[in-house]
Amino acid sequence: MTLHRINPAELSPPTGFTHAVTATGSRLVFLAGQTALDGDGKVVGATVEAQFERALTNLLTALREAGGTPADLARVTVYTTDVPAYRAAAPELGRIWRALAGRDYPAMALIGAARLWDEEALVEVDGVAVLP
């Protein structure tokens, strides 16, 4: 399996994402949206940063159980109910990403949402991985 990250010189330099990712492999893993739910199904964390860390941890837990690693992520979408807070927290969110997932960034998108399934949720993360 190989992921090839593409960042054209004509586009703005990416920070915390890759513009395009090509993938070859034998297995796709579609990861359901994860929020900051704990093992009891309760949203934990009162800030975008705390909830992002838990949601990403949950996503990576599902990915590991499917046999993958963070480097296998080809695409991640982040949904938030507070885009300005997310943007303000970007340096800390980048630190959290690097601590949990490393520096191999997938193609990413951020989408503002009026609300998520769990009313207390500020962030939801889903993704697609390509495994060998």
Backbone as CSV, one residue per row, in Angstrom:
resi,resn,N_x,N_y,N_z,CA_x,CA_y,CA_z,C_x,C_y,C_z
1,MET,0.843,-1.170,0.000,0.000,0.000,0.000,0.884,1.227,0.000
2,THR,0.504,2.178,-0.810,1.221,3.445,-0.796,0.233,4.599,-0.863
3,LEU,0.543,5.620,-0.111,-0.161,6.885,-0.207,0.851,7.895,-0.718
4,HIS,0.470,8.634,-1.723,1.349,9.651,-2.270,0.682,10.995,-2.040
5,ARG,1.349,11.847,-1.268,0.806,13.154,-0.929,1.269,14.185,-1.960
6,ILE,0.303,14.959,-2.478,0.577,15.895,-3.566,0.213,17.308,-3.114
7,ASN,1.177,18.206,-3.193,0.969,19.604,-2.841,1.516,20.480,-3.958
8,PRO,0.669,20.808,-4.952,1.120,21.590,-6.098,1.692,22.949,-5.684
9,ALA,2.763,23.345,-6.331,3.413,24.621,-6.029,2.491,25.804,-6.318
10,GLU,1.522,25.624,-7.222,0.614,26.712,-7.581,-0.420,27.004,-6.496
11,LEU,-0.598,26.080,-5.547,-1.584,26.251,-4.479,-0.921,26.789,-3.224
12,SER,-1.709,27.389,-2.377,-1.217,27.889,-1.102,-0.560,26.747,-0.335
13,PRO,0.582,26.993,0.312,1.233,25.920,1.062,0.301,25.367,2.144
14,PRO,0.146,24.050,2.211,-0.758,23.467,3.186,-0.172,23.520,4.597
15,THR,-1.040,23.756,5.551,-0.662,23.721,6.956,-1.606,22.768,7.654
16,GLY,-1.120,21.598,8.025,-1.946,20.628,8.730,-2.841,19.798,7.835
17,PHE,-2.592,19.785,6.535,-3.346,18.957,5.602,-2.521,18.785,4.342
18,THR,-2.972,17.904,3.463,-2.366,17.706,2.155,-3.428,18.015,1.109
19,HIS,-3.038,18.681,0.005,-4.010,19.061,-1.015,-4.641,17.849,-1.702
20,ALA,-3.856,16.841,-2.011,-4.386,15.646,-2.684,-3.593,14.429,-2.220
21,VAL,-4.266,13.300,-2.196,-3.619,12.050,-1.823,-4.058,10.993,-2.817
22,THR,-3.082,10.322,-3.443,-3.409,9.163,-4.266,-3.091,7.931,-3.425
23,ALA,-3.858,6.879,-3.643,-3.693,5.690,-2.811,-3.787,4.430,-3.647
24,THR,-2.911,3.500,-3.348,-3.027,2.151,-3.895,-2.988,1.213,-2.704
25,GLY,-3.784,0.207,-2.747,-3.849,-0.747,-1.654,-4.947,-1.745,-1.942
26,SER,-5.188,-2.613,-0.980,-6.169,-3.649,-1.234,-7.411,-3.535,-0.374
27,ARG,-7.404,-2.609,0.592,-8.544,-2.527,1.495,-8.837,-1.088,1.884
28,LEU,-10.078,-0.662,1.706,-10.508,0.652,2.168,-11.190,0.494,3.521
29,VAL,-10.930,1.439,4.406,-11.605,1.480,5.698,-12.335,2.816,5.777
30,PHE,-13.648,2.755,5.878,-14.475,3.949,6.025,-14.770,4.106,7.508
31,LEU,-14.268,5.185,8.083,-14.374,5.407,9.522,-15.550,6.322,9.830
32,ALA,-16.447,5.843,10.660,-17.629,6.613,11.046,-17.218,7.855,11.811
33,GLY,-18.072,8.856,11.761,-17.829,10.075,12.517,-17.706,9.779,13.998
34,GLN,-16.675,10.342,14.597,-16.421,10.153,16.028,-16.463,11.503,16.716
35,THR,-17.173,11.551,17.826,-17.180,12.745,18.660,-16.396,12.429,19.923
36,ALA,-16.502,13.287,20.912,-15.740,13.135,22.153,-16.470,12.242,23.155
37,LEU,-17.070,11.157,22.660,-17.766,10.244,23.563,-16.772,9.382,24.327
38,ASP,-17.044,9.224,25.629,-16.245,8.298,26.419,-16.862,6.904,26.305
39,GLY,-16.300,5.946,27.033,-16.781,4.571,26.969,-18.209,4.393,27.441
40,ASP,-18.728,5.336,28.204,-20.108,5.278,28.685,-21.079,6.028,27.771
41,GLY,-20.574,6.567,26.654,-21.431,7.276,25.719,-21.738,8.704,26.101
42,LYS,-20.893,9.295,26.939,-21.078,10.686,27.349,-20.010,11.554,26.686
43,VAL,-20.409,12.744,26.224,-19.455,13.686,25.642,-18.583,14.233,26.767
44,VAL,-17.264,14.180,26.550,-16.326,14.699,27.543,-15.540,15.860,26.940
45,GLY,-15.158,16.795,27.777,-14.389,17.955,27.328,-15.305,19.124,27.023
46,ALA,-14.921,20.290,27.508,-15.753,21.483,27.338,-15.242,22.415,26.256
47,THR,-14.057,22.118,25.692,-13.465,23.000,24.689,-13.300,22.256,23.366
48,VAL,-13.134,23.026,22.295,-12.873,22.437,20.987,-11.620,21.562,21.051
49,GLU,-10.586,22.044,21.727,-9.327,21.294,21.805,-9.527,19.950,22.504
50,ALA,-10.177,19.976,23.661,-10.382,18.742,24.425,-11.248,17.758,23.644
51,GLN,-12.291,18.271,23.013,-13.167,17.380,22.256,-12.489,16.858,20.991
52,PHE,-11.682,17.686,20.334,-10.948,17.231,19.157,-10.003,16.089,19.535
53,GLU,-9.299,16.254,20.641,-8.358,15.210,21.073,-9.082,13.892,21.314
54,ARG,-10.226,13.937,21.993,-10.972,12.701,22.263,-11.564,12.127,20.984
55,ALA,-12.117,12.980,20.115,-12.703,12.496,18.868,-11.644,11.853,17.977
56,LEU,-10.475,12.481,17.873,-9.391,11.907,17.073,-8.908,10.606,17.693
57,THR,-8.791,10.560,19.001,-8.408,9.318,19.683,-9.406,8.213,19.361
58,ASN,-10.697,8.532,19.400,-11.726,7.538,19.079,-11.605,7.069,17.632
59,LEU,-11.376,7.992,16.702,-11.210,7.634,15.300,-10.011,6.705,15.113
60,LEU,-8.893,7.052,15.750,-7.681,6.236,15.614,-7.832,4.876,16.287
61,THR,-8.643,4.798,17.327,-8.923,3.512,17.968,-9.675,2.602,17.007
62,ALA,-10.691,3.149,16.337,-11.434,2.365,15.348,-10.517,1.942,14.198
63,LEU,-9.649,2.852,13.752,-8.715,2.540,12.671,-7.755,1.424,13.079
64,ARG,-7.204,1.503,14.278,-6.290,0.446,14.754,-7.003,-0.902,14.810
65,GLU,-8.244,-0.898,15.277,-9.010,-2.151,15.370,-9.236,-2.754,13.988
66,ALA,-9.306,-1.910,12.959,-9.463,-2.376,11.578,-8.129,-2.784,10.960
67,GLY,-7.029,-2.625,11.708,-5.717,-3.027,11.221,-4.881,-1.909,10.638
68,GLY,-5.308,-0.649,10.826,-4.593,0.470,10.232,-3.836,1.307,11.240
69,THR,-3.099,2.262,10.701,-2.338,3.214,11.500,-2.679,4.620,11.000
70,PRO,-2.331,5.652,11.756,-2.608,7.012,11.278,-2.021,7.306,9.897
71,ALA,-0.883,6.720,9.565,-0.257,6.957,8.263,-1.098,6.410,7.112
72,ASP,-2.079,5.544,7.400,-2.952,4.975,6.376,-4.129,5.879,6.030
73,LEU,-4.323,6.959,6.786,-5.449,7.860,6.532,-5.240,8.616,5.222
74,ALA,-6.184,8.482,4.316,-6.115,9.206,3.044,-6.964,10.472,3.086
75,ARG,-8.048,10.453,3.868,-8.965,11.595,3.928,-9.576,11.675,5.319
76,VAL,-9.664,12.898,5.834,-10.317,13.164,7.117,-11.184,14.408,6.952
77,THR,-12.391,14.347,7.487,-13.270,15.508,7.518,-13.556,15.835,8.978
78,VAL,-13.407,17.105,9.318,-13.700,17.586,10.665,-14.935,18.476,10.560
79,TYR,-15.903,18.218,11.404,-17.117,19.030,11.504,-17.059,19.750,12.846
80,THR,-17.422,21.014,12.865,-17.443,21.745,14.123,-18.644,22.676,14.168
81,THR,-19.142,22.877,15.374,-20.247,23.807,15.564,-19.744,25.224,15.812
82,ASP,-18.407,25.391,15.875,-17.838,26.711,16.162,-16.552,26.902,15.355
83,VAL,-16.702,27.301,14.095,-15.543,27.482,13.215,-14.569,28.527,13.772
84,PRO,-15.030,29.692,14.268,-14.068,30.654,14.817,-13.239,30.081,15.975
85,ALA,-13.855,29.326,16.858,-13.107,28.715,17.964,-12.110,27.681,17.432
86,TYR,-12.518,26.933,16.419,-11.629,25.941,15.816,-10.413,26.632,15.201
87,ARG,-10.656,27.715,14.457,-9.545,28.453,13.833,-8.612,29.032,14.896
88,ALA,-9.177,29.576,15.964,-8.363,30.155,17.038,-7.522,29.085,17.725
89,ALA,-8.031,27.863,17.766,-7.333,26.765,18.435,-6.394,26.012,17.499
90,ALA,-6.274,26.440,16.251,-5.516,25.689,15.246,-4.109,25.288,15.686
91,PRO,-3.315,26.165,16.308,-1.979,25.716,16.725,-2.032,24.542,17.715
92,GLU,-2.945,24.596,18.662,-3.073,23.505,19.630,-3.640,22.254,18.969
93,LEU,-4.569,22.417,18.057,-5.123,21.266,17.349,-4.040,20.586,16.508
94,GLY,-3.162,21.379,15.917,-2.031,20.815,15.179,-1.106,20.028,16.081
95,ARG,-0.851,20.539,17.278,-0.016,19.818,18.245,-0.666,18.495,18.626
96,ILE,-1.977,18.519,18.857,-2.707,17.291,19.204,-2.621,16.295,18.056
97,TRP,-2.846,16.776,16.819,-2.773,15.879,15.655,-1.394,15.215,15.595
98,ARG,-0.333,16.023,15.687,1.025,15.469,15.565,1.319,14.470,16.682
99,ALA,0.838,14.739,17.899,1.076,13.829,19.027,0.353,12.496,18.818
100,LEU,-0.830,12.537,18.241,-1.618,11.311,18.086,-1.429,10.626,16.740
101,ALA,-1.247,11.408,15.681,-1.265,10.848,14.330,0.020,11.067,13.546
102,GLY,0.950,11.849,14.069,2.207,12.071,13.362,2.117,13.210,12.365
103,ARG,3.040,13.210,11.419,3.151,14.318,10.468,2.740,13.941,9.046
104,ASP,2.180,12.752,8.870,1.660,12.358,7.561,0.215,12.814,7.485
105,TYR,-0.002,13.999,6.904,-1.345,14.566,6.877,-2.141,14.024,5.703
106,PRO,-3.405,13.686,5.939,-4.282,13.280,4.841,-4.872,14.506,4.158
107,ALA,-5.600,14.280,3.081,-6.438,15.339,2.528,-7.499,15.619,3.589
108,MET,-7.750,16.886,3.872,-8.662,17.227,4.964,-9.624,18.332,4.559
109,ALA,-10.752,18.355,5.252,-11.722,19.438,5.097,-12.300,19.748,6.472
110,LEU,-12.643,21.010,6.671,-13.337,21.457,7.881,-14.693,21.984,7.443
111,ILE,-15.743,21.512,8.098,-17.097,21.918,7.758,-17.786,22.444,9.011
112,GLY,-18.340,23.641,8.906,-19.134,24.195,9.995,-20.524,23.578,9.978
113,ALA,-21.011,23.195,11.150,-22.323,22.567,11.270,-23.147,23.292,12.334
114,ALA,-24.426,23.399,12.114,-25.294,24.052,13.099,-25.308,23.283,14.413
115,ARG,-25.287,21.946,14.299,-25.216,21.104,15.488,-24.845,19.712,15.052
116,LEU,-24.308,18.928,15.983,-23.946,17.545,15.714,-24.953,16.636,16.419
117,TRP,-24.844,15.325,16.194,-25.810,14.387,16.747,-25.965,14.560,18.252
118,ASP,-24.848,14.541,18.975,-24.891,14.774,20.417,-24.860,16.276,20.644
119,GLU,-25.853,16.792,21.310,-26.016,18.231,21.447,-24.793,18.914,22.062
120,GLU,-24.077,18.227,22.959,-22.910,18.816,23.617,-21.660,18.767,22.751
121,ALA,-21.706,18.014,21.659,-20.520,17.831,20.815,-20.189,19.108,20.053
122,LEU,-18.919,19.495,20.100,-18.413,20.647,19.361,-17.666,20.228,18.103
123,VAL,-17.199,18.973,18.091,-16.350,18.472,17.008,-16.728,17.027,16.683
124,GLU,-16.693,16.704,15.389,-16.827,15.324,14.933,-15.786,15.105,13.842
125,VAL,-15.188,13.920,13.821,-14.128,13.597,12.870,-14.462,12.270,12.201
126,ASP,-14.420,12.226,10.853,-14.547,10.962,10.152,-13.400,10.822,9.166
127,GLY,-13.267,9.662,8.557,-12.148,9.486,7.651,-12.240,8.262,6.784
128,VAL,-11.296,8.186,5.844,-11.121,7.027,4.966,-9.640,6.669,5.005
129,ALA,-9.371,5.388,5.206,-7.992,4.899,5.205,-7.837,3.836,4.124
130,VAL,-6.609,3.680,3.637,-6.289,2.649,2.644,-5.236,1.751,3.268
131,LEU,-5.579,0.475,3.408,-4.683,-0.506,4.033,-4.110,-1.440,2.982
132,PRO,-2.947,-2.009,3.268,-2.339,-2.958,2.301,-3.209,-4.165,2.052
